[in-house]
Amino acid sequence: MEFRAQARFVRVSPQKARLVLDLIKGRRVEDALNTLAFTNKRIAARIEKLLRSAVENANYLSGEKNIDVELDNLYVKTAIANDGPRLKRIRPAPMGRAFRYVRRISHIDLTLAERGPKDGSLATVVGEEPTASAGTPKKKSAPAKKSVARKAPAKKAVGKSKKKLAAK
């Protein structure tokens, strides 16, 4: 089960928000809250508020839909900052000119999920090896690769002086 929270029209550039969101992606909620509390960025407080909202959404939905959710097992599955509308502004410039600049706005989405068992595989009996059923053919092993033959070094040409010595 996934639990979401959104903050829309946040007055920060998405690039700056992604710097903080990358710190908490994949972490447990408790670790993410600690990281955000000690992150020295202005947007960190807003993201912390959003993360707490997502945890409360999980708590509310678990009670509303009778889903058994352990809040200790929640982790940040996705954390995304997308572009919002841009505010175009004008700054006065020398000699009566004007320079345009853009104020960026972002939409931030957080998704929490609950971690399952650590290995994620089915339980197997110790000492029992998996066997192939009689109806399935066995796979042939791939043939071994041949080693590449190297060229023999070229013979040196016999010089004129050696030919004369050999002729005498």
OpenMM code with the backbone's topology and positions (N, CA, C; nanometers):
from openmm import Vec3, app, unit

residues = "MET GLU PHE ARG ALA GLN ALA ARG PHE VAL ARG VAL SER PRO GLN LYS ALA ARG LEU VAL LEU ASP LEU ILE LYS GLY ARG ARG VAL GLU ASP ALA LEU ASN THR LEU ALA PHE THR ASN LYS ARG ILE ALA ALA ARG ILE GLU LYS LEU LEU ARG SER ALA VAL GLU ASN ALA ASN TYR LEU SER GLY GLU LYS ASN ILE ASP VAL GLU LEU ASP ASN LEU TYR VAL LYS THR ALA ILE ALA ASN ASP GLY PRO ARG LEU LYS ARG ILE ARG PRO ALA PRO MET GLY ARG ALA PHE ARG TYR VAL ARG ARG ILE SER HIS ILE ASP LEU THR LEU ALA GLU ARG GLY PRO LYS ASP GLY SER LEU ALA THR VAL VAL GLY GLU GLU PRO THR ALA SER ALA GLY THR PRO LYS LYS LYS SER ALA PRO ALA LYS LYS SER VAL ALA ARG LYS ALA PRO ALA LYS LYS ALA VAL GLY LYS SER LYS LYS LYS LEU ALA ALA LYS".split()
positions = [
    Vec3(0.0849, -0.1182, 0.0000),
    Vec3(0.0000, 0.0000, 0.0000),
    Vec3(0.0892, 0.1241, 0.0000),
    Vec3(0.0514, 0.2216, -0.0780),
    Vec3(0.1284, 0.3454, -0.0855),
    Vec3(0.0454, 0.4608, -0.0319),
    Vec3(0.1134, 0.5560, 0.0292),
    Vec3(0.0482, 0.6733, 0.0863),
    Vec3(0.1171, 0.7966, 0.0302),
    Vec3(0.0360, 0.8940, -0.0170),
    Vec3(0.0918, 1.0094, -0.0862),
    Vec3(0.0593, 1.1388, -0.0140),
    Vec3(0.1423, 1.2390, -0.0429),
    Vec3(0.1164, 1.3762, -0.0004),
    Vec3(0.1760, 1.4674, -0.1068),
    Vec3(0.1075, 1.5796, -0.1317),
    Vec3(0.1527, 1.6741, -0.2338),
    Vec3(0.1587, 1.8144, -0.1766),
    Vec3(0.2570, 1.8890, -0.2207),
    Vec3(0.2629, 2.0323, -0.1935),
    Vec3(0.2723, 2.0991, -0.3297),
    Vec3(0.1741, 2.1805, -0.3622),
    Vec3(0.1714, 2.2430, -0.4939),
    Vec3(0.1990, 2.3914, -0.4817),
    Vec3(0.2566, 2.4485, -0.5867),
    Vec3(0.2861, 2.5911, -0.5963),
    Vec3(0.3799, 2.6384, -0.4841),
    Vec3(0.4853, 2.5624, -0.4625),
    Vec3(0.5858, 2.5992, -0.3624),
    Vec3(0.6844, 2.6943, -0.4282),
    Vec3(0.7131, 2.8076, -0.3657),
    Vec3(0.7976, 2.9106, -0.4257),
    Vec3(0.9460, 2.8771, -0.4066),
    Vec3(0.9889, 2.7752, -0.4734),
    Vec3(1.1295, 2.7368, -0.4764),
    Vec3(1.1528, 2.6688, -0.6111),
    Vec3(1.2725, 2.6789, -0.6631),
    Vec3(1.2985, 2.6143, -0.7912),
    Vec3(1.3043, 2.4626, -0.7707),
    Vec3(1.2575, 2.3872, -0.8684),
    Vec3(1.2604, 2.2417, -0.8548),
    Vec3(1.4013, 2.1871, -0.8356),
    Vec3(1.5002, 2.2528, -0.8940),
    Vec3(1.6380, 2.2061, -0.8801),
    Vec3(1.6822, 2.2116, -0.7337),
    Vec3(1.6480, 2.3190, -0.6648),
    Vec3(1.6848, 2.3315, -0.5231),
    Vec3(1.6073, 2.2320, -0.4373),
    Vec3(1.4827, 2.2061, -0.4716),
    Vec3(1.4033, 2.1092, -0.3968),
    Vec3(1.4574, 1.9681, -0.4159),
    Vec3(1.5039, 1.9376, -0.5379),
    Vec3(1.5577, 1.8032, -0.5644),
    Vec3(1.6832, 1.7750, -0.4842),
    Vec3(1.7610, 1.8780, -0.4548),
    Vec3(1.8815, 1.8579, -0.3728),
    Vec3(1.8449, 1.7978, -0.2379),
    Vec3(1.7366, 1.8454, -0.1780),
    Vec3(1.6951, 1.7960, -0.0467),
    Vec3(1.6203, 1.6640, -0.0609),
    Vec3(1.5384, 1.6503, -0.1641),
    Vec3(1.4614, 1.5269, -0.1819),
    Vec3(1.5521, 1.4068, -0.2069),
    Vec3(1.6644, 1.4285, -0.2745),
    Vec3(1.7578, 1.3189, -0.2994),
    Vec3(1.8202, 1.2671, -0.1705),
    Vec3(1.8240, 1.3514, -0.0668),
    Vec3(1.8801, 1.3075, 0.0617),
    Vec3(1.7900, 1.2064, 0.1317),
    Vec3(1.6590, 1.2132, 0.1070),
    Vec3(1.5665, 1.1281, 0.1832),
    Vec3(1.5083, 1.0128, 0.1022),
    Vec3(1.5341, 1.0054, -0.0273),
    Vec3(1.4782, 0.8970, -0.1083),
    Vec3(1.5283, 0.7621, -0.0583),
    Vec3(1.4349, 0.6684, -0.0408),
    Vec3(1.4713, 0.5327, -0.0017),
    Vec3(1.4979, 0.5149, 0.1464),
    Vec3(1.4907, 0.6194, 0.2256),
    Vec3(1.5186, 0.6082, 0.3692),
    Vec3(1.3912, 0.5807, 0.4476),
    Vec3(1.4092, 0.5250, 0.5674),
    Vec3(1.2969, 0.5086, 0.6587),
    Vec3(1.2479, 0.6467, 0.7000),
    Vec3(1.1210, 0.6554, 0.7384),
    Vec3(1.0601, 0.7845, 0.7713),
    Vec3(1.1328, 0.8505, 0.8877),
    Vec3(1.1678, 0.7730, 0.9871),
    Vec3(1.2363, 0.8290, 1.1039),
    Vec3(1.3723, 0.8890, 1.0648),
    Vec3(1.4475, 0.8169, 0.9825),
    Vec3(1.5772, 0.8682, 0.9370),
    Vec3(1.5597, 0.9915, 0.8488),
    Vec3(1.4563, 0.9908, 0.7657),
    Vec3(1.4313, 1.1049, 0.6777),
    Vec3(1.3964, 1.2298, 0.7583),
    Vec3(1.3163, 1.2142, 0.8634),
    Vec3(1.2817, 1.3288, 0.9486),
    Vec3(1.4045, 1.3851, 1.0181),
    Vec3(1.4929, 1.2965, 1.0656),
    Vec3(1.6170, 1.3428, 1.1286),
    Vec3(1.7056, 1.4157, 1.0279),
    Vec3(1.7144, 1.3633, 0.9077),
    Vec3(1.7954, 1.4272, 0.8036),
    Vec3(1.7419, 1.5661, 0.7710),
    Vec3(1.6104, 1.5767, 0.7570),
    Vec3(1.5504, 1.7059, 0.7235),
    Vec3(1.5644, 1.8068, 0.8372),
    Vec3(1.5624, 1.7592, 0.9604),
    Vec3(1.5753, 1.8504, 1.0748),
    Vec3(1.7124, 1.9172, 1.0779),
    Vec3(1.8142, 1.8482, 1.0270),
    Vec3(1.9497, 1.9021, 1.0328),
    Vec3(2.0024, 1.9471, 0.8966),
    Vec3(1.9160, 1.9520, 0.7962),
    Vec3(1.9572, 1.9997, 0.6643),
    Vec3(1.9479, 2.1515, 0.6624),
    Vec3(2.0538, 2.2147, 0.6153),
    Vec3(2.0629, 2.3605, 0.6195),
    Vec3(2.0147, 2.4236, 0.4879),
    Vec3(1.8917, 2.3926, 0.4505),
    Vec3(1.8293, 2.4510, 0.3318),
    Vec3(1.6912, 2.5018, 0.3725),
    Vec3(1.6477, 2.6101, 0.3080),
    Vec3(1.5199, 2.6702, 0.3437),
    Vec3(1.4026, 2.5781, 0.3122),
    Vec3(1.4121, 2.5007, 0.2061),
    Vec3(1.3023, 2.4142, 0.1645),
    Vec3(1.2887, 2.2915, 0.2551),
    Vec3(1.3898, 2.2597, 0.3346),
    Vec3(1.3874, 2.1389, 0.4179),
    Vec3(1.2709, 2.1414, 0.5167),
    Vec3(1.2383, 2.2578, 0.5714),
    Vec3(1.1270, 2.2668, 0.6665),
    Vec3(0.9945, 2.2367, 0.5975),
    Vec3(0.9786, 2.2827, 0.4749),
    Vec3(0.8547, 2.2581, 0.4003),
    Vec3(0.8416, 2.1098, 0.3638),
    Vec3(0.9534, 2.0473, 0.3288),
    Vec3(0.9507, 1.9050, 0.2945),
    Vec3(0.9253, 1.8205, 0.4188),
    Vec3(0.9779, 1.8639, 0.5331),
    Vec3(0.9518, 1.7920, 0.6588),
    Vec3(0.8029, 1.7953, 0.6917),
    Vec3(0.7395, 1.9106, 0.6725),
    Vec3(0.5962, 1.9233, 0.6954),
    Vec3(0.5182, 1.8318, 0.6017),
    Vec3(0.5620, 1.8225, 0.4771),
    Vec3(0.4985, 1.7358, 0.3787),
    Vec3(0.5153, 1.5888, 0.4162),
    Vec3(0.6319, 1.5514, 0.4659),
    Vec3(0.6576, 1.4130, 0.5071),
    Vec3(0.5698, 1.3752, 0.6260),
    Vec3(0.5561, 1.4663, 0.7210),
    Vec3(0.4674, 1.4400, 0.8355),
    Vec3(0.3225, 1.4245, 0.7885),
    Vec3(0.2832, 1.5017, 0.6883),
    Vec3(0.1483, 1.4903, 0.6334),
    Vec3(0.1271, 1.3532, 0.5696),
    Vec3(0.2276, 1.3034, 0.4989),
    Vec3(0.2168, 1.1712, 0.4367),
    Vec3(0.2054, 1.0612, 0.5422),
    Vec3(0.2775, 1.0768, 0.6536),
    Vec3(0.2684, 0.9786, 0.7630),
    Vec3(0.1288, 0.9823, 0.8246),
    Vec3(0.0734, 1.1016, 0.8412),
    Vec3(-0.0624, 1.1127, 0.8952),
    Vec3(-0.1655, 1.0562, 0.7987),
    Vec3(-0.1423, 1.0720, 0.6687),
    Vec3(-0.2308, 1.0102, 0.5696),
    Vec3(-0.2289, 0.8585, 0.5838),
    Vec3(-0.1101, 0.8025, 0.6057),
    Vec3(-0.0980, 0.6581, 0.6246),
    Vec3(-0.1707, 0.6144, 0.7512),
    Vec3(-0.1564, 0.6910, 0.8564),
    Vec3(-0.2210, 0.6589, 0.9834),
    Vec3(-0.3730, 0.6656, 0.9693),
    Vec3(-0.4215, 0.7690, 0.9029),
    Vec3(-0.5660, 0.7855, 0.8844),
    Vec3(-0.6238, 0.6744, 0.7975),
    Vec3(-0.5594, 0.6451, 0.6853),
    Vec3(-0.6116, 0.5427, 0.5948),
    Vec3(-0.6056, 0.4035, 0.6555),
    Vec3(-0.5056, 0.3793, 0.7400),
    Vec3(-0.4980, 0.2479, 0.8042),
    Vec3(-0.6158, 0.2286, 0.8986),
    Vec3(-0.6577, 0.3350, 0.9668),
    Vec3(-0.7743, 0.3246, 1.0548),
    Vec3(-0.9052, 0.3242, 0.9776),
    Vec3(-0.9111, 0.4001, 0.8684),
    Vec3(-1.0339, 0.4126, 0.7899),
    Vec3(-1.0659, 0.2859, 0.7117),
    Vec3(-0.9637, 0.2248, 0.6525),
    Vec3(-0.9863, 0.1065, 0.5678),
    Vec3(-0.9506, -0.0239, 0.6377),
    Vec3(-0.9222, -0.0155, 0.7683),
    Vec3(-0.8860, -0.1331, 0.8490),
    Vec3(-0.7669, -0.2076, 0.7900),
    Vec3(-0.6664, -0.1319, 0.7485),
    Vec3(-0.5435, -0.1907, 0.6963),
    Vec3(-0.4417, -0.1872, 0.8074),
    Vec3(-0.3725, -0.2976, 0.8270),
    Vec3(-0.2712, -0.3036, 0.9320),
    Vec3(-0.1407, -0.2460, 0.8778),
    Vec3(-0.1067, -0.1233, 0.9173),
    Vec3(0.0146, -0.0566, 0.8719),
    Vec3(0.1013, -0.0255, 0.9928),
    Vec3(0.2239, -0.0734, 0.9876),
    Vec3(0.3188, -0.0379, 1.0936),
    Vec3(0.3925, 0.0875, 1.0490),
    Vec3(0.3767, 0.1942, 1.1240),
    Vec3(0.4383, 0.3211, 1.0866),
    Vec3(0.5905, 0.3151, 1.0951),
    Vec3(0.6430, 0.2208, 1.1732),
    Vec3(0.7891, 0.2071, 1.1850),
    Vec3(0.8502, 0.1481, 1.0583),
    Vec3(0.7705, 0.0759, 0.9782),
    Vec3(0.8225, 0.0128, 0.8568),
    Vec3(0.8059, 0.0987, 0.7324),
    Vec3(0.7517, 0.2194, 0.7461),
    Vec3(0.7327, 0.3060, 0.6296),
    Vec3(0.8657, 0.3640, 0.5840),
    Vec3(0.8791, 0.3792, 0.4523),
    Vec3(0.9975, 0.4428, 0.3954),
    Vec3(0.9545, 0.5320, 0.2800),
    Vec3(1.0418, 0.6235, 0.2407),
    Vec3(1.0125, 0.7169, 0.1323),
    Vec3(1.0385, 0.6440, 0.0010),
    Vec3(0.9313, 0.6099, -0.0693),
    Vec3(0.9457, 0.5348, -0.1942),
    Vec3(0.9858, 0.6279, -0.3083),
    Vec3(0.9123, 0.7368, -0.3255),
    Vec3(0.9476, 0.8344, -0.4284),
    Vec3(0.9381, 0.9743, -0.3711),
    Vec3(1.0211, 1.0613, -0.4200),
    Vec3(1.0196, 1.2028, -0.3824),
    Vec3(1.0527, 1.2809, -0.5093),
    Vec3(0.9555, 1.3545, -0.5610),
    Vec3(0.9701, 1.4199, -0.6905),
    Vec3(0.9375, 1.5682, -0.6779),
    Vec3(1.0153, 1.6505, -0.7460),
    Vec3(0.9861, 1.7936, -0.7571),
    Vec3(0.9712, 1.8264, -0.9049),
    Vec3(0.8514, 1.8663, -0.9453),
    Vec3(0.8225, 1.9007, -1.0841),
    Vec3(0.8069, 2.0514, -1.0993),
    Vec3(0.8177, 2.0970, -1.2238),
    Vec3(0.7985, 2.2391, -1.2530),
    Vec3(0.6524, 2.2783, -1.2355),
    Vec3(0.6341, 2.3992, -1.1851),
    Vec3(0.5016, 2.4594, -1.1808),
    Vec3(0.5006, 2.5760, -1.2782),
    Vec3(0.3994, 2.6607, -1.2715),
    Vec3(0.3986, 2.7773, -1.3590),
    Vec3(0.5108, 2.8734, -1.3225),
    Vec3(0.5588, 2.9466, -1.4185),
    Vec3(0.6702, 3.0386, -1.3941),
    Vec3(0.6187, 3.1822, -1.3906),
    Vec3(0.6737, 3.2603, -1.3000),
    Vec3(0.6382, 3.4012, -1.2914),
    Vec3(0.7437, 3.4810, -1.3672),
    Vec3(0.7013, 3.5526, -1.4702),
    Vec3(0.7955, 3.6339, -1.5476),
    Vec3(0.8031, 3.7726, -1.4848),
    Vec3(0.9235, 3.8179, -1.4570),
    Vec3(0.9440, 3.9466, -1.3933),
    Vec3(1.0427, 4.0288, -1.4746),
    Vec3(1.0441, 4.1608, -1.4493),
    Vec3(1.1341, 4.2513, -1.5213),
    Vec3(1.2172, 4.3285, -1.4207),
    Vec3(1.3478, 4.3362, -1.4480),
    Vec3(1.4392, 4.4114, -1.3621),
    Vec3(1.4918, 4.5295, -1.4425),
    Vec3(1.4905, 4.6496, -1.3853),
    Vec3(1.5447, 4.7655, -1.4581),
    Vec3(1.6935, 4.7479, -1.4859),
    Vec3(1.7347, 4.7918, -1.6016),
    Vec3(1.8733, 4.7794, -1.6444),
    Vec3(1.9249, 4.9175, -1.6842),
    Vec3(2.0549, 4.9319, -1.7007),
    Vec3(2.1109, 5.0637, -1.7364),
    Vec3(2.0595, 5.1163, -1.8707),
    Vec3(2.0623, 5.2451, -1.8855),
    Vec3(2.0280, 5.3154, -2.0087),
    Vec3(1.8839, 5.2881, -2.0524),
    Vec3(1.7926, 5.2765, -1.9568),
    Vec3(1.6511, 5.2634, -1.9879),
    Vec3(1.6078, 5.1282, -2.0379),
    Vec3(1.6942, 5.0290, -2.0321),
    Vec3(1.6572, 4.8952, -2.0782),
    Vec3(1.5957, 4.8165, -1.9638),
    Vec3(1.5473, 4.6971, -1.9945),
    Vec3(1.4895, 4.6084, -1.8930),
    Vec3(1.5356, 4.4654, -1.9199),
    Vec3(1.5715, 4.3950, -1.8133),
    Vec3(1.6101, 4.2540, -1.8228),
    Vec3(1.4973, 4.1695, -1.7657),
    Vec3(1.4661, 4.0609, -1.8346),
    Vec3(1.3625, 3.9694, -1.7856),
    Vec3(1.4268, 3.8579, -1.7038),
    Vec3(1.3582, 3.8155, -1.5991),
    Vec3(1.4010, 3.6970, -1.5250),
    Vec3(1.2777, 3.6184, -1.4832),
    Vec3(1.2985, 3.4966, -1.4402),
    Vec3(1.1888, 3.4037, -1.4136),
    Vec3(1.1937, 3.3589, -1.2684),
    Vec3(1.0796, 3.3654, -1.2019),
    Vec3(1.0659, 3.3084, -1.0669),
    Vec3(1.0049, 3.1697, -1.0836),
    Vec3(1.0739, 3.0698, -1.0370),
    Vec3(1.0280, 2.9328, -1.0580),
    Vec3(0.9421, 2.8846, -0.9415),
    Vec3(0.8498, 2.7969, -0.9736),
    Vec3(0.7587, 2.7381, -0.8759),
    Vec3(0.7623, 2.5872, -0.8967),
    Vec3(0.7470, 2.5103, -0.7888),
    Vec3(0.7535, 2.3655, -0.8033),
    Vec3(0.6349, 2.2975, -0.7349),
    Vec3(0.6058, 2.1786, -0.7816),
    Vec3(0.5072, 2.0893, -0.7206),
    Vec3(0.5863, 1.9711, -0.6649),
    Vec3(0.5710, 1.9424, -0.5360),
    Vec3(0.6482, 1.8360, -0.4709),
    Vec3(0.5539, 1.7215, -0.4354),
    Vec3(0.5912, 1.5999, -0.4733),
    Vec3(0.5140, 1.4788, -0.4442),
    Vec3(0.5988, 1.3833, -0.3626),
    Vec3(0.5413, 1.3312, -0.2531),
    Vec3(0.6072, 1.2294, -0.1707),
    Vec3(0.5196, 1.1053, -0.1680),
    Vec3(0.5800, 0.9898, -0.1802),
    Vec3(0.5085, 0.8633, -0.1700),
    Vec3(0.5781, 0.7763, -0.0665),
    Vec3(0.4998, 0.7273, 0.0295),
    Vec3(0.5521, 0.6367, 0.1313),
    Vec3(0.4987, 0.4969, 0.1033),
    Vec3(0.5775, 0.3966, 0.1377),
    Vec3(0.5348, 0.2573, 0.1235),
    Vec3(0.5860, 0.1804, 0.2443),
    Vec3(0.5297, 0.0632, 0.2641),
    Vec3(0.5704, -0.0197, 0.3777),
    Vec3(0.6645, -0.1278, 0.3283),
    Vec3(0.7763, -0.1436, 0.3978),
    Vec3(0.8730, -0.2480, 0.3618),
    Vec3(0.8196, -0.3832, 0.4056),
    Vec3(0.8421, -0.4836, 0.3193),
    Vec3(0.8026, -0.6195, 0.3514),
    Vec3(0.9171, -0.6908, 0.4211),
    Vec3(0.9235, -0.8243, 0.4073),
    Vec3(1.0359, -0.8985, 0.4651),
    Vec3(1.1667, -0.8573, 0.3985),
    Vec3(1.2753, -0.8689, 0.4729),
    Vec3(1.4039, -0.8184, 0.4246),
    Vec3(1.4513, -0.8883, 0.2980),
    Vec3(1.4391, -1.0228, 0.2917),
    Vec3(1.4905, -1.0921, 0.1736),
    Vec3(1.3902, -1.0911, 0.0585),
    Vec3(1.2613, -1.0815, 0.0896),
    Vec3(1.1611, -1.0724, -0.0155),
    Vec3(1.1336, -1.2020, -0.0894),
    Vec3(1.1895, -1.3146, -0.0420),
    Vec3(1.1674, -1.4417, -0.1108),
    Vec3(1.0788, -1.5319, -0.0260),
    Vec3(1.0323, -1.6400, -0.0863),
    Vec3(0.9495, -1.7353, -0.0141),
    Vec3(1.0357, -1.8197, 0.0783),
    Vec3(0.9738, -1.8697, 0.1843),
    Vec3(1.0479, -1.9537, 0.2793),
    Vec3(1.0752, -2.0892, 0.2152),
    Vec3(1.1951, -2.1432, 0.2357),
    Vec3(1.2306, -2.2749, 0.1836),
    Vec3(1.2741, -2.3632, 0.2982),
    Vec3(1.2601, -2.4928, 0.2788),
    Vec3(1.3006, -2.5884, 0.3807),
    Vec3(1.4511, -2.6050, 0.3747),
    Vec3(1.5160, -2.6032, 0.4893),
    Vec3(1.6614, -2.6150, 0.4932),
    Vec3(1.7017, -2.7562, 0.4566),
    Vec3(1.8008, -2.7720, 0.3711),
    Vec3(1.8529, -2.9029, 0.3330),
    Vec3(1.7841, -2.9599, 0.2103),
    Vec3(1.6745, -2.9034, 0.1695),
    Vec3(1.6036, -2.9544, 0.0527),
    Vec3(1.6462, -2.8751, -0.0695),
    Vec3(1.6884, -2.9464, -0.1722),
    Vec3(1.7309, -2.8798, -0.2949),
    Vec3(1.6175, -2.8804, -0.3952),
    Vec3(1.6034, -2.7756, -0.4726),
    Vec3(1.4971, -2.7749, -0.5734),
    Vec3(1.5247, -2.8796, -0.6799),
    Vec3(1.4205, -2.9525, -0.7202),
    Vec3(1.4362, -3.0562, -0.8227),
    Vec3(1.3537, -3.0189, -0.9437),
    Vec3(1.4017, -3.0580, -1.0600),
    Vec3(1.3281, -3.0324, -1.1832),
    Vec3(1.2231, -3.1402, -1.1998),
    Vec3(1.1067, -3.1052, -1.2506),
    Vec3(1.0021, -3.2046, -1.2708),
    Vec3(1.0387, -3.2921, -1.3912),
    Vec3(0.9799, -3.4103, -1.3963),
    Vec3(1.0166, -3.5068, -1.5002),
    Vec3(0.9748, -3.4593, -1.6393),
    Vec3(0.8693, -3.3773, -1.6502),
    Vec3(0.8195, -3.3359, -1.7804),
    Vec3(0.9018, -3.2256, -1.8455),
    Vec3(0.9838, -3.1545, -1.7694),
    Vec3(1.0586, -3.0438, -1.8288),
    Vec3(1.1954, -3.0901, -1.8743),
    Vec3(1.2345, -3.0531, -1.9950),
    Vec3(1.3667, -3.0936, -2.0435),
    Vec3(1.4759, -3.0132, -1.9731),
    Vec3(1.5915, -3.0769, -1.9585),
    Vec3(1.7050, -3.0084, -1.8962),
    Vec3(1.7708, -2.9173, -1.9985),
    Vec3(1.8187, -2.8058, -1.9508),
    Vec3(1.8862, -2.7122, -2.0406),
    Vec3(2.0283, -2.7598, -2.0658),
    Vec3(2.0723, -2.7434, -2.1889),
    Vec3(2.2100, -2.7797, -2.2221),
    Vec3(2.3007, -2.6664, -2.1801),
    Vec3(2.4171, -2.7041, -2.1343),
    Vec3(2.5119, -2.6002, -2.0957),
    Vec3(2.5749, -2.5414, -2.2213),
    Vec3(2.6091, -2.4161, -2.2119),
    Vec3(2.6674, -2.3468, -2.3273),
    Vec3(2.8073, -2.4010, -2.3545),
    Vec3(2.8449, -2.4187, -2.4822),
    Vec3(2.9790, -2.4693, -2.5127),
    Vec3(3.0846, -2.3679, -2.4699),
    Vec3(3.1994, -2.4220, -2.4324),
    Vec3(3.3088, -2.3355, -2.3882),
    Vec3(3.3629, -2.2576, -2.5074),
    Vec3(3.4042, -2.1354, -2.4831),
    Vec3(3.4584, -2.0529, -2.5911),
    Vec3(3.5981, -2.1003, -2.6266),
    Vec3(3.6276, -2.0961, -2.7558),
    Vec3(3.7613, -2.1347, -2.8010),
    Vec3(3.8568, -2.0194, -2.7773),
    Vec3(3.9776, -2.0559, -2.7421),
    Vec3(4.0761, -1.9498, -2.7224),
    Vec3(4.1240, -1.9024, -2.8592),
    Vec3(4.1547, -1.7771, -2.8664),
    Vec3(4.1967, -1.7179, -2.9923),
    Vec3(4.3424, -1.7539, -3.0169),
    Vec3(4.3708, -1.8088, -3.1380),
    Vec3(4.5078, -1.8457, -3.1713),
    Vec3(4.5864, -1.7202, -3.2047),
    Vec3(4.7069, -1.7159, -3.1554),
    Vec3(4.7913, -1.6001, -3.1835),
    Vec3(4.8770, -1.6266, -3.3059),
    Vec3(4.9072, -1.5199, -3.3778),
    Vec3(4.9924, -1.5316, -3.4953),
    Vec3(5.1357, -1.5546, -3.4525),
    Vec3(5.2033, -1.6355, -3.5291),
    Vec3(5.3461, -1.6565, -3.5030),
    Vec3(5.4202, -1.5317, -3.5496),
    Vec3(5.5281, -1.4935, -3.4802),
    Vec3(5.6018, -1.3748, -3.5227),
    Vec3(5.6612, -1.3964, -3.6622),
    Vec3(5.6631, -1.2909, -3.7404),
    Vec3(5.7146, -1.2982, -3.8775),
    Vec3(5.8653, -1.3217, -3.8746),
    Vec3(5.9144, -1.3980, -3.9774),
    Vec3(6.0582, -1.4243, -3.9852),
    Vec3(6.1274, -1.3018, -4.0399),
    Vec3(6.2426, -1.2762, -3.9874),
    Vec3(6.3180, -1.1599, -4.0326),
    Vec3(6.3814, -1.1893, -4.1677),
    Vec3(6.3814, -1.0887, -4.2502),
    Vec3(6.4426, -1.1033, -4.3820),
    Vec3(6.5943, -1.1075, -4.3661),
    Vec3(6.6543, -1.1900, -4.4437),
    Vec3(6.8001, -1.2032, -4.4362),
    Vec3(6.8623, -1.0879, -4.5124),
    Vec3(6.9541, -1.0160, -4.4494),
    Vec3(7.0172, -0.9008, -4.5123),
    Vec3(7.1193, -0.9419, -4.6184),
    Vec3(7.1704, -0.8471, -4.6967),
    Vec3(7.2640, -0.8729, -4.8051),
    Vec3(7.3956, -0.9267, -4.7516),
    Vec3(7.4394, -0.8736, -4.6399),
    Vec3(7.5694, -0.9169, -4.5876),
    Vec3(7.5640, -1.0626, -4.5439),
    Vec3(7.4533, -1.1073, -4.4906),
    Vec3(7.4413, -1.2458, -4.4470),
    Vec3(7.4310, -1.3379, -4.5680),
    Vec3(7.3678, -1.2897, -4.6762),
    Vec3(7.3585, -1.3696, -4.7973),
    Vec3(7.4960, -1.3920, -4.8582),
    Vec3(7.5784, -1.2880, -4.8549),
    Vec3(7.7121, -1.3015, -4.9101),
    Vec3(7.7940, -1.3990, -4.8284),
    Vec3(7.7797, -1.3934, -4.6970),
    Vec3(7.8546, -1.4851, -4.6116),
    Vec3(7.8081, -1.6280, -4.6343),
    Vec3(7.6801, -1.6462, -4.6550),
    Vec3(7.6273, -1.7787, -4.6767),
    Vec3(7.6704, -1.8333, -4.8132),
    Vec3(7.6874, -1.7450, -4.9119),
    Vec3(7.7271, -1.7857, -5.0453),
    Vec3(7.8742, -1.8228, -5.0477),
    Vec3(7.9584, -1.7634, -4.9663),
    Vec3(8.1016, -1.7923, -4.9688),
    Vec3(8.1349, -1.9176, -4.9041),
] * unit.nanometer
topology = app.Topology()
chain = topology.addChain("A")
for resn in residues:
    res = topology.addResidue(resn, chain)
    for name in ("N", "CA", "C"):
        topology.addAtom(name, app.Element.getBySymbol(name[0]), res)
